[in-house]
Amino acid sequence: MKTVRISLSAIIVIILICRTIYAQNPNIQFVQAFPNLTFTQPTLLTHSNDGTNRIFVIQQNGIIKVFPNDSNVTAANAKTFLDISNKISSSSGEEGLLGLAFHPNFMNNGYFYIDYTAPNPLHTVIARFKVSSTNPDKADSLSEYQLLTIVKPFSNHNGGNLIFGLDGYLYIGPGDGGSGGDPYNNAQNTHVLLGKILRINVNDTTSTTRYTIPPTNPFYNDTATGRGEIFTWGMRNPWRFSQDPVTGLIYCGDVGQDLWEEVDILQVGKNYGWRVIEGYSCYNPSTGCDTTGKTMPIKVYGHVNSACSITGGWVYRGSRRPELQGAYIYGDYCNGNVSMLRYNNGNVTSDSLLATVPSALSSFGTDQFNELYLVGYSTGKIYRFNMSSRTVGINNNTSNIPDKYLLNQNFPNPCNPSTVIKYSLPENNFVTLKIYDIRGREIAAIVNTFQTAGNYAIHFSADEFRLSSGIYFYSLRTSNFEQSKKMIILK
């Protein structure tokens, strides 16, 4: 039996958290989004980022289903987009098809990426496929292009999440390799890929890899210190992370060991503590652990009321529940509780239980209009929020859509080291927001993806890109708009 000691201040924080999290909102309920459809052990819902308003649901057994985003859709309309059931390992409950992400420029190149576990020996595969040239609802099953494989010592803790960030890079979340307590200390070993969040550039290759390393990764060109693919480390089993399209913050639900589940804000080069720390508490060693250089969670909760495994969610940007705009929605796989928190200026300012979904909660996902869905693993059903009385019809936020393109002056300006760049899109478009030095050389692409119409505020830090004092320019480009503004960095 493990001994875990917690400081008095941590106990007070946890008591306050427990007092607020169980205050349910009686006005919020979950309804079936597609009543006529039932899936087999679904693990993710997403969309294709191409303006077609289709929904994709992946099943752990290796099948991806595609169908129109229509609540009246029937089983006859849910087609098999891809079937890799002959490739996966499914000897344990944490193996199989676990992740799917569409390339930001999918509507032009047809690329999408999956994460699955394969046998003999057991390993995680990150692979690219391409949609059929003749049928948009069918993938080319022979187009697999494996970018990365990671050998697994145990069958559990496979992570499996994939997302494309606003920077256009692919983020990958393998777990620590499994068993209990991370026996090989993979999460703290920066020379292995397990127990990390990885970030790679899939739009380029090298002589030895089918991707390149973003120059802002912490171990870029520093193989003596760590693997170049690493974005963060000290993760146990990151079960779903997502990036808020408005603020750019990346939220991650990292599954705990015996006592604590946690929510992290992922930042480049940060160490999130596992296996030294579980939540806020020492794990190995059980007392007197060294927390130097470790980044603490923004939220923890304990294994009470049948909670046991966090399911990381999304910042809500939909229209069915306007009162939840900007709140991070997350849940627990075991008890189905769905909660929300608000994170502002480095602090959690509110935290409460919303409702309970009638299923083991395997994932969240969004459609192309940022409406949030909940994936019921045990029931095979997809859920969403009931309509708020404050919402008159679903208009996909058209009341908030600007009538013209606009790039605002960053604020503050001058800045040291952080600033916010705001812009407006009157229509869905592929968007790039890039930083240039005074000589016109590209420094960074901080947005490089398809975005829906709306207003955006992107946080930019000069420190992340190792920029010195000086004059820089940022440029917003779409298919029919381009504008640049000057930014001054003073250190």
Secondary structure, 3 states (H helix, E strand, C coil): CCCCCCCHHHHHHHHHHHHHHCCCCCCCCEEECCCCCCCCCEEEEEECCCCCCEEEEEECCCEEEEEECCCCCCHHHCEEEEECCCCCCCCCCCCCEEEEEECCCHHHHCEEEEEEEECCCCEEEEEEEEECCCCCCCEEEEEEEEEEEEECCCCCCCCCEEEECCCCCEEEECCCCCCCCCCCCHHHCCCCCCCEEEEEECCCCCCCCCCECCCCCCCCCCCCCCCCCEEEECCCCEEEEEECCCCCCEEEEECCCCCEEEEEEECCCCECCCCCEECCEECCCCCCCCCCCECCCCEEEECCCCCCCEEEEEECCCCCCHHHCCCEEEEECCCCEEEEEEEECCEEEEEEEEEECCCCEEEEEECCCCCEEEEECCCCCEEEECCCCCCCCCCCCHHHCCCCCEECCCECCCECCEEEEEEEECCCEEEEEEEEECCCCEEEEEEEEEECCEEEEEEEECCCCCCCCEEEEEEEEECCEEEEEEEEECC
